[in-house]
Amino acid sequence: MTILEVENLVARHGLLTAVRNVSFSVARGEVLGIVGANGAGKTTLFRTICGIHPATTGTIRLEGSDISAYPPYRRVAAGLAMAPEGRRLFSDMTVTDNLKVAGENGRKGFWKIDTVLDALPALKPLMKAIAGGLSGGQRQAVAIGRALMSNPSVLLLDEVSLGLSPIAVVGLYNSLAVLKENGETTMILVEQDLDRAMAFSDRIICLLEGAVALHGKPGELGKHAITDAYFGLGKQVATRA
Ligand code: ATP
């Protein structure tokens, strides 16, 4: 069942069109990976879906409702959450309080402190720590926990592994694998590491200069085609969703 549908989305920065007629849909419980070179439009796409950046044209439907005109807070209430928008933690508050604030301001549902800690066990020993004193990897885990506390039906993860040590990345993806298995949360993730994106995603979209250059299941597309689309070699447009 489709949970999020993006149709002909266009977003601009002044005269520059950063997102060009992007359309895709995501099914409940699915993981969609978005890849593309620097400047391909991935962050602008995410920010536009969340309502932080204005769409020029296009439609966004969440669980069948048109949320295109909603301000960001109403999109959160409707079930969208983005990390690392949540990376901006309250740095002078404890991890517990960071999670609680998100819980109080979001939707109620499966994700409470207990269930978040089951999915992100790395947070357990940190609950009393002040968020500002945590390492980059720990802050990312808190940011994801915090996004979950709003009980999103769709979680957007923008380069959550950026700047983390290899061991922290493994820990983070182990946590995301728990979320994936649990099936409660649909995920759309931007990931620079193609191998990781291919291994973790059910489907991949490759953006090139703001447009969808390739779209399909990683195993069917193959790394060669994804790499070509990533670098704009041949500029093929193919869909095998
Ligand atoms: P990266 O991987 O480097 O974060 P990205 O795929 O997320 O890149 P965006 O950050 O969405 O891409 O940028 C898409 C295009 O929009 C780029 O050409 C970028 O220079 C431009 N852009 C992004 N933010 C702004 C801004 N605030 N003002 C003007 N142009 C912008």
Residues whose N, C-alpha, C, O or C-beta is under 5 A from the ligand:
A	BS01	ATP	H13 A18 A37 N38 G39 A40 G41 K42 T43 T44 L45
